[in-house]
Structure formats: structure tokens, C-alpha cells
């Protein structure tokens, strides 16, 4: 399990993209589960499942498939 809290928060676009590639590869190639907290729509879009917090409540925003 990889838990990442704002992993791209202080990175430029190129480094953010490279880190996103690494996270996706860890999931795909090594079977690592990812739990990523981010404000970045680009990073979130690369994940299989997206949930968001609304007024302190966890809301499923998009499911796989």
C-alpha cells in the first residue's frame, strides 16, 4: 500500500507527471494499492477510483469502468 498525501503539491508539471507515471506503474506492475490525497485534477484523473470530501462527508465521485 502506497499512501501519498499531496505528492505533487510542490512539483512543477514535468516532475508531477513523472511522479504520476511512477505511481501508476507501481499499481500496474507491482500490484501496489494507492491511496492518494490531492487537489490536482490531473493526478486524480489517473487513478482508478476517485472519491471527494464534501462538507466532511466522503462522496464517491467516479467508479472504475
PDBQT receptor file of N, H, CA, C and O in Angstrom, charges set to zero:
ATOM      1  N   UNK A   1       0.853  -1.174   0.000  1.00  0.00    +0.000 N 
ATOM      2  CA  UNK A   1       0.000   0.000   0.000  1.00  0.00    +0.000 C 
ATOM      3  C   UNK A   1       0.894   1.231   0.000  1.00  0.00    +0.000 C 
ATOM      4  O   UNK A   1       1.795   1.364   0.828  1.00  0.00    +0.000 OA
ATOM      5  N   UNK A   2       0.632   2.116  -0.934  1.00  0.00    +0.000 N 
ATOM      6  H   UNK A   2      -0.100   2.007  -1.607  1.00  0.00    +0.000 HD
ATOM      7  CA  UNK A   2       1.328   3.401  -1.001  1.00  0.00    +0.000 C 
ATOM      8  C   UNK A   2       0.319   4.470  -0.607  1.00  0.00    +0.000 C 
ATOM      9  O   UNK A   2      -0.715   4.625  -1.257  1.00  0.00    +0.000 OA
ATOM     10  N   UNK A   3       0.616   5.198   0.447  1.00  0.00    +0.000 N 
ATOM     11  H   UNK A   3       1.456   5.071   0.976  1.00  0.00    +0.000 HD
ATOM     12  CA  UNK A   3      -0.232   6.320   0.875  1.00  0.00    +0.000 C 
ATOM     13  C   UNK A   3       0.532   7.603   0.574  1.00  0.00    +0.000 C 
ATOM     14  O   UNK A   3       1.649   7.804   1.051  1.00  0.00    +0.000 OA
ATOM     15  N   UNK A   4      -0.084   8.461  -0.221  1.00  0.00    +0.000 N 
ATOM     16  H   UNK A   4      -0.991   8.298  -0.608  1.00  0.00    +0.000 HD
ATOM     17  CA  UNK A   4       0.592   9.692  -0.644  1.00  0.00    +0.000 C 
ATOM     18  C   UNK A   4      -0.331  10.882  -0.409  1.00  0.00    +0.000 C 
ATOM     19  O   UNK A   4      -1.416  10.965  -0.985  1.00  0.00    +0.000 OA
ATOM     20  N   UNK A   5       0.113  11.798   0.442  1.00  0.00    +0.000 N 
ATOM     21  H   UNK A   5       0.994  11.730   0.910  1.00  0.00    +0.000 HD
ATOM     22  CA  UNK A   5      -0.662  12.998   0.758  1.00  0.00    +0.000 C 
ATOM     23  C   UNK A   5      -0.067  14.173  -0.013  1.00  0.00    +0.000 C 
ATOM     24  O   UNK A   5       1.027  14.641   0.300  1.00  0.00    +0.000 OA
ATOM     25  N   UNK A   6      -0.794  14.641  -1.019  1.00  0.00    +0.000 N 
ATOM     26  H   UNK A   6      -1.683  14.260  -1.273  1.00  0.00    +0.000 HD
ATOM     27  CA  UNK A   6      -0.339  15.745  -1.884  1.00  0.00    +0.000 C 
ATOM     28  C   UNK A   6       1.067  15.485  -2.440  1.00  0.00    +0.000 C 
ATOM     29  O   UNK A   6       1.963  16.309  -2.259  1.00  0.00    +0.000 OA
ATOM     30  N   UNK A   7       1.266  14.351  -3.113  1.00  0.00    +0.000 N 
ATOM     31  H   UNK A   7       0.538  13.681  -3.260  1.00  0.00    +0.000 HD
ATOM     32  CA  UNK A   7       2.613  14.013  -3.574  1.00  0.00    +0.000 C 
ATOM     33  C   UNK A   7       3.190  14.975  -4.609  1.00  0.00    +0.000 C 
ATOM     34  O   UNK A   7       4.407  15.045  -4.777  1.00  0.00    +0.000 OA
ATOM     35  N   UNK A   8       2.330  15.715  -5.301  1.00  0.00    +0.000 N 
ATOM     36  H   UNK A   8       1.341  15.658  -5.165  1.00  0.00    +0.000 HD
ATOM     37  CA  UNK A   8       2.824  16.613  -6.353  1.00  0.00    +0.000 C 
ATOM     38  C   UNK A   8       2.646  18.084  -5.983  1.00  0.00    +0.000 C 
ATOM     39  O   UNK A   8       2.816  18.963  -6.827  1.00  0.00    +0.000 OA
ATOM     40  N   UNK A   9       2.307  18.350  -4.736  1.00  0.00    +0.000 N 
ATOM     41  H   UNK A   9       2.169  17.636  -4.050  1.00  0.00    +0.000 HD
ATOM     42  CA  UNK A   9       1.986  19.710  -4.309  1.00  0.00    +0.000 C 
ATOM     43  C   UNK A   9       3.051  20.753  -4.589  1.00  0.00    +0.000 C 
ATOM     44  O   UNK A   9       2.717  21.893  -4.911  1.00  0.00    +0.000 OA
ATOM     45  N   UNK A  10       4.322  20.398  -4.476  1.00  0.00    +0.000 N 
ATOM     46  H   UNK A  10       4.593  19.472  -4.214  1.00  0.00    +0.000 HD
ATOM     47  CA  UNK A  10       5.401  21.379  -4.651  1.00  0.00    +0.000 C 
ATOM     48  C   UNK A  10       6.231  21.108  -5.907  1.00  0.00    +0.000 C 
ATOM     49  O   UNK A  10       7.362  21.579  -6.020  1.00  0.00    +0.000 OA
ATOM     50  N   UNK A  11       5.669  20.352  -6.846  1.00  0.00    +0.000 N 
ATOM     51  H   UNK A  11       4.750  19.969  -6.755  1.00  0.00    +0.000 HD
ATOM     52  CA  UNK A  11       6.422  19.975  -8.044  1.00  0.00    +0.000 C 
ATOM     53  C   UNK A  11       5.950  20.753  -9.263  1.00  0.00    +0.000 C 
ATOM     54  O   UNK A  11       4.803  21.195  -9.332  1.00  0.00    +0.000 OA
ATOM     55  N   UNK A  12       6.860  20.914 -10.226  1.00  0.00    +0.000 N 
ATOM     56  H   UNK A  12       7.792  20.555 -10.169  1.00  0.00    +0.000 HD
ATOM     57  CA  UNK A  12       6.446  21.506 -11.498  1.00  0.00    +0.000 C 
ATOM     58  C   UNK A  12       5.694  20.453 -12.311  1.00  0.00    +0.000 C 
ATOM     59  O   UNK A  12       5.604  19.298 -11.896  1.00  0.00    +0.000 OA
ATOM     60  N   UNK A  13       5.162  20.842 -13.452  1.00  0.00    +0.000 N 
ATOM     61  H   UNK A  13       5.235  21.781 -13.788  1.00  0.00    +0.000 HD
ATOM     62  CA  UNK A  13       4.338  19.921 -14.256  1.00  0.00    +0.000 C 
ATOM     63  C   UNK A  13       5.094  18.686 -14.715  1.00  0.00    +0.000 C 
ATOM     64  O   UNK A  13       4.546  17.584 -14.683  1.00  0.00    +0.000 OA
ATOM     65  N   UNK A  14       6.338  18.845 -15.141  1.00  0.00    +0.000 N 
ATOM     66  H   UNK A  14       6.783  19.740 -15.168  1.00  0.00    +0.000 HD
ATOM     67  CA  UNK A  14       7.112  17.695 -15.630  1.00  0.00    +0.000 C 
ATOM     68  C   UNK A  14       7.368  16.702 -14.506  1.00  0.00    +0.000 C 
ATOM     69  O   UNK A  14       7.193  15.497 -14.690  1.00  0.00    +0.000 OA
ATOM     70  N   UNK A  15       7.780  17.198 -13.346  1.00  0.00    +0.000 N 
ATOM     71  H   UNK A  15       7.922  18.177 -13.197  1.00  0.00    +0.000 HD
ATOM     72  CA  UNK A  15       8.053  16.310 -12.211  1.00  0.00    +0.000 C 
ATOM     73  C   UNK A  15       6.762  15.681 -11.709  1.00  0.00    +0.000 C 
ATOM     74  O   UNK A  15       6.756  14.516 -11.313  1.00  0.00    +0.000 OA
ATOM     75  N   UNK A  16       5.671  16.436 -11.722  1.00  0.00    +0.000 N 
ATOM     76  H   UNK A  16       5.677  17.382 -12.044  1.00  0.00    +0.000 HD
ATOM     77  CA  UNK A  16       4.380  15.916 -11.299  1.00  0.00    +0.000 C 
ATOM     78  C   UNK A  16       3.934  14.778 -12.217  1.00  0.00    +0.000 C 
ATOM     79  O   UNK A  16       3.442  13.752 -11.748  1.00  0.00    +0.000 OA
ATOM     80  N   UNK A  17       4.105  14.963 -13.504  1.00  0.00    +0.000 N 
ATOM     81  H   UNK A  17       4.504  15.797 -13.885  1.00  0.00    +0.000 HD
ATOM     82  CA  UNK A  17       3.746  13.929 -14.466  1.00  0.00    +0.000 C 
ATOM     83  C   UNK A  17       4.604  12.677 -14.274  1.00  0.00    +0.000 C 
ATOM     84  O   UNK A  17       4.094  11.557 -14.318  1.00  0.00    +0.000 OA
ATOM     85  N   UNK A  18       5.897  12.869 -14.063  1.00  0.00    +0.000 N 
ATOM     86  H   UNK A  18       6.311  13.779 -14.027  1.00  0.00    +0.000 HD
ATOM     87  CA  UNK A  18       6.800  11.733 -13.849  1.00  0.00    +0.000 C 
ATOM     88  C   UNK A  18       6.420  10.968 -12.579  1.00  0.00    +0.000 C 
ATOM     89  O   UNK A  18       6.447   9.737 -12.571  1.00  0.00    +0.000 OA
ATOM     90  N   UNK A  19       6.070  11.675 -11.521  1.00  0.00    +0.000 N 
ATOM     91  H   UNK A  19       6.047  12.674 -11.527  1.00  0.00    +0.000 HD
ATOM     92  CA  UNK A  19       5.657  11.008 -10.288  1.00  0.00    +0.000 C 
ATOM     93  C   UNK A  19       4.336  10.278 -10.501  1.00  0.00    +0.000 C 
ATOM     94  O   UNK A  19       4.151   9.173  -9.991  1.00  0.00    +0.000 OA
ATOM     95  N   UNK A  20       3.433  10.876 -11.236  1.00  0.00    +0.000 N 
ATOM     96  H   UNK A  20       3.583  11.774 -11.650  1.00  0.00    +0.000 HD
ATOM     97  CA  UNK A  20       2.172  10.199 -11.571  1.00  0.00    +0.000 C 
ATOM     98  C   UNK A  20       2.426   8.917 -12.332  1.00  0.00    +0.000 C 
ATOM     99  O   UNK A  20       1.788   7.897 -12.072  1.00  0.00    +0.000 OA
ATOM    100  N   UNK A  21       3.370   8.964 -13.289  1.00  0.00    +0.000 N 
ATOM    101  H   UNK A  21       3.888   9.793 -13.501  1.00  0.00    +0.000 HD
ATOM    102  CA  UNK A  21       3.752   7.756 -14.033  1.00  0.00    +0.000 C 
ATOM    103  C   UNK A  21       4.255   6.679 -13.084  1.00  0.00    +0.000 C 
ATOM    104  O   UNK A  21       3.879   5.513 -13.205  1.00  0.00    +0.000 OA
ATOM    105  N   UNK A  22       5.102   7.067 -12.144  1.00  0.00    +0.000 N 
ATOM    106  H   UNK A  22       5.408   8.014 -12.046  1.00  0.00    +0.000 HD
ATOM    107  CA  UNK A  22       5.671   6.117 -11.190  1.00  0.00    +0.000 C 
ATOM    108  C   UNK A  22       4.574   5.477 -10.332  1.00  0.00    +0.000 C 
ATOM    109  O   UNK A  22       4.579   4.264 -10.126  1.00  0.00    +0.000 OA
ATOM    110  N   UNK A  23       3.655   6.272  -9.842  1.00  0.00    +0.000 N 
ATOM    111  H   UNK A  23       3.651   7.258 -10.009  1.00  0.00    +0.000 HD
ATOM    112  CA  UNK A  23       2.574   5.725  -9.022  1.00  0.00    +0.000 C 
ATOM    113  C   UNK A  23       1.725   4.738  -9.816  1.00  0.00    +0.000 C 
ATOM    114  O   UNK A  23       1.400   3.660  -9.319  1.00  0.00    +0.000 OA
ATOM    115  N   UNK A  24       1.368   5.098 -11.038  1.00  0.00    +0.000 N 
ATOM    116  H   UNK A  24       1.632   5.974 -11.442  1.00  0.00    +0.000 HD
ATOM    117  CA  UNK A  24       0.559   4.216 -11.877  1.00  0.00    +0.000 C 
ATOM    118  C   UNK A  24       1.329   2.924 -12.192  1.00  0.00    +0.000 C 
ATOM    119  O   UNK A  24       0.741   1.843 -12.202  1.00  0.00    +0.000 OA
ATOM    120  N   UNK A  25       2.629   3.032 -12.448  1.00  0.00    +0.000 N 
ATOM    121  H   UNK A  25       3.106   3.910 -12.440  1.00  0.00    +0.000 HD
ATOM    122  CA  UNK A  25       3.445   1.842 -12.707  1.00  0.00    +0.000 C 
ATOM    123  C   UNK A  25       3.522   0.938 -11.479  1.00  0.00    +0.000 C 
ATOM    124  O   UNK A  25       3.460  -0.284 -11.609  1.00  0.00    +0.000 OA
ATOM    125  N   UNK A  26       3.657   1.521 -10.297  1.00  0.00    +0.000 N 
ATOM    126  H   UNK A  26       3.708   2.514 -10.192  1.00  0.00    +0.000 HD
ATOM    127  CA  UNK A  26       3.671   0.717  -9.071  1.00  0.00    +0.000 C 
ATOM    128  C   UNK A  26       2.376  -0.059  -8.922  1.00  0.00    +0.000 C 
ATOM    129  O   UNK A  26       2.387  -1.220  -8.514  1.00  0.00    +0.000 OA
ATOM    130  N   UNK A  27       1.285   0.563  -9.245  1.00  0.00    +0.000 N 
ATOM    131  H   UNK A  27       1.276   1.506  -9.576  1.00  0.00    +0.000 HD
ATOM    132  CA  UNK A  27      -0.006  -0.101  -9.169  1.00  0.00    +0.000 C 
ATOM    133  C   UNK A  27      -0.109  -1.207 -10.215  1.00  0.00    +0.000 C 
ATOM    134  O   UNK A  27      -0.479  -2.336  -9.892  1.00  0.00    +0.000 OA
ATOM    135  N   UNK A  28       0.210  -0.895 -11.436  1.00  0.00    +0.000 N 
ATOM    136  H   UNK A  28       0.511   0.022 -11.699  1.00  0.00    +0.000 HD
ATOM    137  CA  UNK A  28       0.064  -1.836 -12.542  1.00  0.00    +0.000 C 
ATOM    138  C   UNK A  28       1.070  -2.982 -12.465  1.00  0.00    +0.000 C 
ATOM    139  O   UNK A  28       0.689  -4.148 -12.567  1.00  0.00    +0.000 OA
ATOM    140  N   UNK A  29       2.349  -2.658 -12.285  1.00  0.00    +0.000 N 
ATOM    141  H   UNK A  29       2.658  -1.710 -12.202  1.00  0.00    +0.000 HD
ATOM    142  CA  UNK A  29       3.403  -3.667 -12.377  1.00  0.00    +0.000 C 
ATOM    143  C   UNK A  29       3.650  -4.431 -11.083  1.00  0.00    +0.000 C 
ATOM    144  O   UNK A  29       4.016  -5.606 -11.116  1.00  0.00    +0.000 OA
ATOM    145  N   UNK A  30       3.452  -3.777  -9.950  1.00  0.00    +0.000 N 
ATOM    146  H   UNK A  30       3.155  -2.823  -9.924  1.00  0.00    +0.000 HD
ATOM    147  CA  UNK A  30       3.762  -4.404  -8.660  1.00  0.00    +0.000 C 
ATOM    148  C   UNK A  30       2.506  -4.742  -7.856  1.00  0.00    +0.000 C 
ATOM    149  O   UNK A  30       2.589  -5.387  -6.811  1.00  0.00    +0.000 OA
ATOM    150  N   UNK A  31       1.346  -4.304  -8.346  1.00  0.00    +0.000 N 
ATOM    151  H   UNK A  31       1.279  -3.780  -9.194  1.00  0.00    +0.000 HD
ATOM    152  CA  UNK A  31       0.105  -4.578  -7.633  1.00  0.00    +0.000 C 
ATOM    153  C   UNK A  31      -0.072  -3.747  -6.374  1.00  0.00    +0.000 C 
ATOM    154  O   UNK A  31      -0.874  -4.094  -5.507  1.00  0.00    +0.000 OA
ATOM    155  N   UNK A  32       0.671  -2.651  -6.265  1.00  0.00    +0.000 N 
ATOM    156  H   UNK A  32       1.323  -2.369  -6.969  1.00  0.00    +0.000 HD
ATOM    157  CA  UNK A  32       0.561  -1.795  -5.081  1.00  0.00    +0.000 C 
ATOM    158  C   UNK A  32      -0.776  -1.070  -5.087  1.00  0.00    +0.000 C 
ATOM    159  O   UNK A  32      -1.195  -0.517  -6.103  1.00  0.00    +0.000 OA
ATOM    160  N   UNK A  33      -1.433  -1.082  -3.942  1.00  0.00    +0.000 N 
ATOM    161  H   UNK A  33      -1.092  -1.532  -3.116  1.00  0.00    +0.000 HD
ATOM    162  CA  UNK A  33      -2.649  -0.287  -3.787  1.00  0.00    +0.000 C 
ATOM    163  C   UNK A  33      -2.227   1.150  -3.517  1.00  0.00    +0.000 C 
ATOM    164  O   UNK A  33      -1.285   1.392  -2.762  1.00  0.00    +0.000 OA
ATOM    165  N   UNK A  34      -2.915   2.095  -4.126  1.00  0.00    +0.000 N 
ATOM    166  H   UNK A  34      -3.680   1.899  -4.739  1.00  0.00    +0.000 HD
ATOM    167  CA  UNK A  34      -2.586   3.509  -3.958  1.00  0.00    +0.000 C 
ATOM    168  C   UNK A  34      -3.716   4.222  -3.224  1.00  0.00    +0.000 C 
ATOM    169  O   UNK A  34      -4.890   4.042  -3.546  1.00  0.00    +0.000 OA
ATOM    170  N   UNK A  35      -3.355   5.017  -2.251  1.00  0.00    +0.000 N 
ATOM    171  H   UNK A  35      -2.401   5.163  -1.989  1.00  0.00    +0.000 HD
ATOM    172  CA  UNK A  35      -4.286   5.940  -1.615  1.00  0.00    +0.000 C 
ATOM    173  C   UNK A  35      -3.628   7.310  -1.752  1.00  0.00    +0.000 C 
ATOM    174  O   UNK A  35      -2.648   7.614  -1.072  1.00  0.00    +0.000 OA
ATOM    175  N   UNK A  36      -4.179   8.123  -2.635  1.00  0.00    +0.000 N 
ATOM    176  H   UNK A  36      -4.975   7.876  -3.187  1.00  0.00    +0.000 HD
ATOM    177  CA  UNK A  36      -3.568   9.410  -2.967  1.00  0.00    +0.000 C 
ATOM    178  C   UNK A  36      -4.542  10.529  -2.611  1.00  0.00    +0.000 C 
ATOM    179  O   UNK A  36      -5.685  10.534  -3.068  1.00  0.00    +0.000 OA
ATOM    180  N   UNK A  37      -4.091  11.464  -1.805  1.00  0.00    +0.000 N 
ATOM    181  H   UNK A  37      -3.163  11.460  -1.433  1.00  0.00    +0.000 HD
ATOM    182  CA  UNK A  37      -4.868  12.658  -1.475  1.00  0.00    +0.000 C 
ATOM    183  C   UNK A  37      -4.265  13.798  -2.288  1.00  0.00    +0.000 C 
ATOM    184  O   UNK A  37      -3.068  14.071  -2.195  1.00  0.00    +0.000 OA
ATOM    185  N   UNK A  38      -5.101  14.462  -3.087  1.00  0.00    +0.000 N 
ATOM    186  H   UNK A  38      -6.074  14.241  -3.162  1.00  0.00    +0.000 HD
ATOM    187  CA  UNK A  38      -4.568  15.501  -3.960  1.00  0.00    +0.000 C 
ATOM    188  C   UNK A  38      -5.623  16.565  -4.255  1.00  0.00    +0.000 C 
ATOM    189  O   UNK A  38      -6.824  16.298  -4.226  1.00  0.00    +0.000 OA
ATOM    190  N   UNK A  39      -5.151  17.765  -4.538  1.00  0.00    +0.000 N 
ATOM    191  H   UNK A  39      -4.175  17.982  -4.562  1.00  0.00    +0.000 HD
ATOM    192  CA  UNK A  39      -6.006  18.826  -5.056  1.00  0.00    +0.000 C 
ATOM    193  C   UNK A  39      -5.857  18.921  -6.574  1.00  0.00    +0.000 C 
ATOM    194  O   UNK A  39      -6.542  19.717  -7.218  1.00  0.00    +0.000 OA
ATOM    195  N   UNK A  40      -4.967  18.113  -7.144  1.00  0.00    +0.000 N 
ATOM    196  H   UNK A  40      -4.410  17.467  -6.621  1.00  0.00    +0.000 HD
ATOM    197  CA  UNK A  40      -4.677  18.170  -8.572  1.00  0.00    +0.000 C 
ATOM    198  C   UNK A  40      -5.656  17.316  -9.381  1.00  0.00    +0.000 C 
ATOM    199  O   UNK A  40      -5.682  16.096  -9.224  1.00  0.00    +0.000 OA
ATOM    200  N   UNK A  41      -6.455  17.940 -10.240  1.00  0.00    +0.000 N 
ATOM    201  H   UNK A  41      -6.434  18.931 -10.368  1.00  0.00    +0.000 HD
ATOM    202  CA  UNK A  41      -7.364  17.163 -11.095  1.00  0.00    +0.000 C 
ATOM    203  C   UNK A  41      -6.604  16.226 -12.040  1.00  0.00    +0.000 C 
ATOM    204  O   UNK A  41      -7.090  15.148 -12.381  1.00  0.00    +0.000 OA
ATOM    205  N   UNK A  42      -5.410  16.651 -12.455  1.00  0.00    +0.000 N 
ATOM    206  H   UNK A  42      -5.016  17.527 -12.177  1.00  0.00    +0.000 HD
ATOM    207  CA  UNK A  42      -4.611  15.811 -13.363  1.00  0.00    +0.000 C 
ATOM    208  C   UNK A  42      -4.166  14.526 -12.669  1.00  0.00    +0.000 C 
ATOM    209  O   UNK A  42      -4.236  13.446 -13.255  1.00  0.00    +0.000 OA
ATOM    210  N   UNK A  43      -3.715  14.640 -11.442  1.00  0.00    +0.000 N 
ATOM    211  H   UNK A  43      -3.657  15.518 -10.966  1.00  0.00    +0.000 HD
ATOM    212  CA  UNK A  43      -3.290  13.454 -10.689  1.00  0.00    +0.000 C 
ATOM    213  C   UNK A  43      -4.502  12.572 -10.405  1.00  0.00    +0.000 C 
ATOM    214  O   UNK A  43      -4.447  11.359 -10.607  1.00  0.00    +0.000 OA
ATOM    215  N   UNK A  44      -5.580  13.164  -9.945  1.00  0.00    +0.000 N 
ATOM    216  H   UNK A  44      -5.624  14.150  -9.780  1.00  0.00    +0.000 HD
ATOM    217  CA  UNK A  44      -6.786  12.404  -9.623  1.00  0.00    +0.000 C 
ATOM    218  C   UNK A  44      -7.308  11.639 -10.832  1.00  0.00    +0.000 C 
ATOM    219  O   UNK A  44      -7.755  10.500 -10.697  1.00  0.00    +0.000 OA
ATOM    220  N   UNK A  45      -7.256  12.247 -12.001  1.00  0.00    +0.000 N 
ATOM    221  H   UNK A  45      -6.893  13.172 -12.111  1.00  0.00    +0.000 HD
ATOM    222  CA  UNK A  45      -7.780  11.622 -13.216  1.00  0.00    +0.000 C 
ATOM    223  C   UNK A  45      -7.043  10.343 -13.578  1.00  0.00    +0.000 C 
ATOM    224  O   UNK A  45      -7.579   9.513 -14.313  1.00  0.00    +0.000 OA
ATOM    225  N   UNK A  46      -5.831  10.168 -13.081  1.00  0.00    +0.000 N 
ATOM    226  H   UNK A  46      -5.395  10.842 -12.484  1.00  0.00    +0.000 HD
ATOM    227  CA  UNK A  46      -5.040   8.979 -13.404  1.00  0.00    +0.000 C 
ATOM    228  C   UNK A  46      -5.368   7.794 -12.501  1.00  0.00    +0.000 C 
ATOM    229  O   UNK A  46      -4.903   6.680 -12.742  1.00  0.00    +0.000 OA
ATOM    230  N   UNK A  47      -6.154   8.028 -11.479  1.00  0.00    +0.000 N 
ATOM    231  H   UNK A  47      -6.531   8.933 -11.283  1.00  0.00    +0.000 HD
ATOM    232  CA  UNK A  47      -6.492   6.975 -10.529  1.00  0.00    +0.000 C 
ATOM    233  C   UNK A  47      -7.717   6.198 -11.007  1.00  0.00    +0.000 C 
ATOM    234  O   UNK A  47      -8.539   6.716 -11.762  1.00  0.00    +0.000 OA
ATOM    235  N   UNK A  48      -7.827   4.939 -10.552  1.00  0.00    +0.000 N 
ATOM    236  H   UNK A  48      -7.159   4.518  -9.939  1.00  0.00    +0.000 HD
ATOM    237  CA  UNK A  48      -8.957   4.094 -10.957  1.00  0.00    +0.000 C 
ATOM    238  C   UNK A  48     -10.262   4.498 -10.288  1.00  0.00    +0.000 C 
ATOM    239  O   UNK A  48     -11.334   4.394 -10.884  1.00  0.00    +0.000 OA
ATOM    240  N   UNK A  49     -10.166   4.953  -9.066  1.00  0.00    +0.000 N 
ATOM    241  H   UNK A  49      -9.295   5.038  -8.581  1.00  0.00    +0.000 HD
ATOM    242  CA  UNK A  49     -11.339   5.350  -8.293  1.00  0.00    +0.000 C 
ATOM    243  C   UNK A  49     -11.085   6.704  -7.679  1.00  0.00    +0.000 C 
ATOM    244  O   UNK A  49     -10.004   6.971  -7.154  1.00  0.00    +0.000 OA
ATOM    245  N   UNK A  50     -12.082   7.552  -7.747  1.00  0.00    +0.000 N 
ATOM    246  H   UNK A  50     -12.960   7.335  -8.173  1.00  0.00    +0.000 HD
ATOM    247  CA  UNK A  50     -11.944   8.891  -7.174  1.00  0.00    +0.000 C 
ATOM    248  C   UNK A  50     -13.091   9.111  -6.195  1.00  0.00    +0.000 C 
ATOM    249  O   UNK A  50     -14.253   8.865  -6.519  1.00  0.00    +0.000 OA
ATOM    250  N   UNK A  51     -12.758   9.572  -5.012  1.00  0.00    +0.000 N 
ATOM    251  H   UNK A  51     -11.814   9.772  -4.749  1.00  0.00    +0.000 HD
ATOM    252  CA  UNK A  51     -13.745   9.994  -4.023  1.00  0.00    +0.000 C 
ATOM    253  C   UNK A  51     -13.397  11.422  -3.652  1.00  0.00    +0.000 C 
ATOM    254  O   UNK A  51     -12.246  11.839  -3.780  1.00  0.00    +0.000 OA
ATOM    255  N   UNK A  52     -14.369  12.159  -3.200  1.00  0.00    +0.000 N 
ATOM    256  H   UNK A  52     -15.304  11.820  -3.096  1.00  0.00    +0.000 HD
ATOM    257  CA  UNK A  52     -14.089  13.527  -2.771  1.00  0.00    +0.000 C 
ATOM    258  C   UNK A  52     -14.765  13.780  -1.437  1.00  0.00    +0.000 C 
ATOM    259  O   UNK A  52     -15.732  13.111  -1.072  1.00  0.00    +0.000 OA
ATOM    260  N   UNK A  53     -14.240  14.751  -0.724  1.00  0.00    +0.000 N 
ATOM    261  H   UNK A  53     -13.455  15.294  -1.020  1.00  0.00    +0.000 HD
ATOM    262  CA  UNK A  53     -14.849  15.173   0.527  1.00  0.00    +0.000 C 
ATOM    263  C   UNK A  53     -15.722  16.384   0.269  1.00  0.00    +0.000 C 
ATOM    264  O   UNK A  53     -15.273  17.371  -0.314  1.00  0.00    +0.000 OA
ATOM    265  N   UNK A  54     -16.959  16.309   0.700  1.00  0.00    +0.000 N 
ATOM    266  H   UNK A  54     -17.323  15.507   1.174  1.00  0.00    +0.000 HD
ATOM    267  CA  UNK A  54     -17.887  17.442   0.616  1.00  0.00    +0.000 C 
ATOM    268  C   UNK A  54     -18.441  17.682   2.001  1.00  0.00    +0.000 C 
ATOM    269  O   UNK A  54     -19.162  16.841   2.536  1.00  0.00    +0.000 OA
ATOM    270  N   UNK A  55     -18.122  18.793   2.575  1.00  0.00    +0.000 N 
ATOM    271  H   UNK A  55     -17.535  19.477   2.140  1.00  0.00    +0.000 HD
ATOM    272  CA  UNK A  55     -18.611  19.147   3.910  1.00  0.00    +0.000 C 
ATOM    273  C   UNK A  55     -18.303  18.055   4.923  1.00  0.00    +0.000 C 
ATOM    274  O   UNK A  55     -19.123  17.752   5.790  1.00  0.00    +0.000 OA
ATOM    275  N   UNK A  56     -17.117  17.466   4.811  1.00  0.00    +0.000 N 
ATOM    276  H   UNK A  56     -16.451  17.712   4.107  1.00  0.00    +0.000 HD
ATOM    277  CA  UNK A  56     -16.672  16.447   5.753  1.00  0.00    +0.000 C 
ATOM    278  C   UNK A  56     -17.217  15.059   5.499  1.00  0.00    +0.000 C 
ATOM    279  O   UNK A  56     -16.987  14.154   6.302  1.00  0.00    +0.000 OA
ATOM    280  N   UNK A  57     -17.943  14.862   4.388  1.00  0.00    +0.000 N 
ATOM    281  H   UNK A  57     -18.130  15.597   3.736  1.00  0.00    +0.000 HD
ATOM    282  CA  UNK A  57     -18.513  13.568   4.056  1.00  0.00    +0.000 C 
ATOM    283  C   UNK A  57     -17.807  13.017   2.819  1.00  0.00    +0.000 C 
ATOM    284  O   UNK A  57     -17.648  13.725   1.824  1.00  0.00    +0.000 OA
ATOM    285  N   UNK A  58     -17.379  11.740   2.882  1.00  0.00    +0.000 N 
ATOM    286  H   UNK A  58     -17.508  11.165   3.689  1.00  0.00    +0.000 HD
ATOM    287  CA  UNK A  58     -16.718  11.092   1.749  1.00  0.00    +0.000 C 
ATOM    288  C   UNK A  58     -17.780  10.702   0.716  1.00  0.00    +0.000 C 
ATOM    289  O   UNK A  58     -18.704   9.945   1.012  1.00  0.00    +0.000 OA
ATOM    290  N   UNK A  59     -17.630  11.232  -0.496  1.00  0.00    +0.000 N 
ATOM    291  H   UNK A  59     -16.879  11.848  -0.736  1.00  0.00    +0.000 HD
ATOM    292  CA  UNK A  59     -18.607  11.038  -1.563  1.00  0.00    +0.000 C 
ATOM    293  C   UNK A  59     -17.911  10.379  -2.743  1.00  0.00    +0.000 C 
ATOM    294  O   UNK A  59     -16.916  10.906  -3.240  1.00  0.00    +0.000 OA
ATOM    295  N   UNK A  60     -18.429   9.204  -3.216  1.00  0.00    +0.000 N 
ATOM    296  H   UNK A  60     -19.237   8.776  -2.812  1.00  0.00    +0.000 HD
ATOM    297  CA  UNK A  60     -17.835   8.629  -4.423  1.00  0.00    +0.000 C 
ATOM    298  C   UNK A  60     -18.149   9.525  -5.630  1.00  0.00    +0.000 C 
ATOM    299  O   UNK A  60     -19.307   9.846  -5.895  1.00  0.00    +0.000 OA
ATOM    300  N   UNK A  61     -17.119   9.911  -6.337  1.00  0.00    +0.000 N 
ATOM    301  H   UNK A  61     -16.178   9.650  -6.122  1.00  0.00    +0.000 HD
ATOM    302  CA  UNK A  61     -17.303  10.794  -7.492  1.00  0.00    +0.000 C 
ATOM    303  C   UNK A  61     -17.256  10.019  -8.795  1.00  0.00    +0.000 C 
ATOM    304  O   UNK A  61     -17.956  10.359  -9.750  1.00  0.00    +0.000 OA
ATOM    305  N   UNK A  62     -16.425   8.969  -8.841  1.00  0.00    +0.000 N 
ATOM    306  H   UNK A  62     -15.857   8.693  -8.065  1.00  0.00    +0.000 HD
ATOM    307  CA  UNK A  62     -16.317   8.190 -10.074  1.00  0.00    +0.000 C 
ATOM    308  C   UNK A  62     -15.829   6.799  -9.712  1.00  0.00    +0.000 C 
ATOM    309  O   UNK A  62     -14.890   6.648  -8.931  1.00  0.00    +0.000 OA
ATOM    310  N   UNK A  63     -16.450   5.806 -10.266  1.00  0.00    +0.000 N 
ATOM    311  H   UNK A  63     -17.213   5.929 -10.900  1.00  0.00    +0.000 HD
ATOM    312  CA  UNK A  63     -16.042   4.418 -10.067  1.00  0.00    +0.000 C 
ATOM    313  C   UNK A  63     -15.386   3.900 -11.348  1.00  0.00    +0.000 C 
ATOM    314  O   UNK A  63     -15.608   4.456 -12.424  1.00  0.00    +0.000 OA
ATOM    315  N   UNK A  64     -14.583   2.846 -11.243  1.00  0.00    +0.000 N 
ATOM    316  H   UNK A  64     -14.402   2.394 -10.370  1.00  0.00    +0.000 HD
ATOM    317  CA  UNK A  64     -13.932   2.299 -12.441  1.00  0.00    +0.000 C 
ATOM    318  C   UNK A  64     -14.958   1.805 -13.450  1.00  0.00    +0.000 C 
ATOM    319  O   UNK A  64     -16.077   1.427 -13.105  1.00  0.00    +0.000 OA
ATOM    320  N   UNK A  65     -14.534   1.823 -14.712  1.00  0.00    +0.000 N 
ATOM    321  H   UNK A  65     -13.625   2.130 -14.993  1.00  0.00    +0.000 HD
ATOM    322  CA  UNK A  65     -15.356   1.252 -15.778  1.00  0.00    +0.000 C 
ATOM    323  C   UNK A  65     -16.402   2.163 -16.195  1.00  0.00    +0.000 C 
ATOM    324  O   UNK A  65     -17.186   1.836 -17.087  1.00  0.00    +0.000 OA
TER     325      UNK A  65
